[in-house]
């Protein structure tokens, strides 16, 4: 009986989205009428959570969840660029994931990241939208070939500036702040910077990406309601949107709901 229930659940998980597709299309149009004339965020941060749980509920291997998650990311980036949202930062992998997650899973994640970087290098859309790409984090923890790919990708897109895609890889917000403090201390010690000159503007220049605006909207999937050490400095006044859907099943209506929620909020920035 348990096996039968499991089989029925798997079938419903696969079939239900197709049955509801016409309804989603109508709802998409309705949502678009609500957001099309409102303000859009300049910078969106994405925490694409739930790939593993999505795979397990469907009887798939964990690495298949990460592959589906990567395919979804390509789709969501396209939606964001179509909306003319200039800055997107994606939390691809945390420092904790790099160091402490099961090594087989980490290698599978690196394989997905490797595939993604190669595809970005050969992507027509990157050149169509003139997307500048930066990869931030503790890259000493990633394989040498991935480091080489990130460097090449940054060089190839260095002269672009219509859109900006930042990939946070083996990244932690606390570590970014610690690294900034170390760099400031070094410059103070060497006489390049006076302590009284240090303010928020100066400090931000020592972050991994110093010319990036703060994040307006952070979207996290899978129902978890925390930011998990993601862009701690840059998210001081971010609007947060938590979506119940696992990342591989994130839909355009989920993105537009997030934007609708963003548009309804009054942003006072502490004033």
C-alpha positions, 0 to 999 in steps of 0.5 A: 500500500505504501508503495502504491501511494508513493507511485501515485504521488510521483505520477501526480507530481509529474502530471499535475503541472501539465494539467494546470498549464492552461490555468497558469497561462491565464494567471500569468496574463493577470499578474502581468497586468498588475506589475507591468507599470510598477517599479522594478528592482534594479538588483535581484539576488537569488537563493535557488534552494530545494534541488535535493528535496525536489529530486528525492520526492521524485525518486531521483538522484540528488545530482539530477536535482542539481541538473534540473536546478541549473536548467531552471536558472537559465530560464529564470535569467532569461525572464529577468533580462527580458524585464530589463533587470540589470543586476542579478546575483545567484548564490550558486554554492556556499563556503559551507557547501564547498567544505562540509557537504558530502564530497560526491555531491560537491563533485557533482555540483562542480560538474554542473557549475563546470558545464554552466560556465562552458555554456555561458562562454558559448552563449549567444544570449550573453552577447545579445544582452551584453552581460558582464559576468563576475564570479565571487567567493573563495575560489581557492576551494574550487578545482583549477579548471573551474578557476580558469573558466571563471577567469576566461568568462570574466575577461570575455565579458569585461567590456559589457555593461548593459547587464551584470550577472554575479555568481557567488561560488564557495561564497559566504557573506561573513567571509566577504566582510572579514576579507574586506576588514583584512584588506582595510587593515593592511592599507591602514598599516601601510599608510594608504588609508587613515582610520578616520577616512573609513566610512560605509562608502570606503568599506564597500569598495573593499568588498568582492564587487565594489561597484555593484548596487545593493540588492533590492529584492532577494528571492529564496525558494523551497519555503526556507525563510532565511538568507543563509549568509548571502550578501550580508552587507549588500542586503541591509535594506533588501526586500525578502521574498520566500517562495514555497516552490522548490527551485526546479519548479519555480515558475514565471508566476512565482517570479512575478508574484515576487515582483508584485510583492516588492512593488507593494512595499514601502521602501524607507531605507531606515528613514 
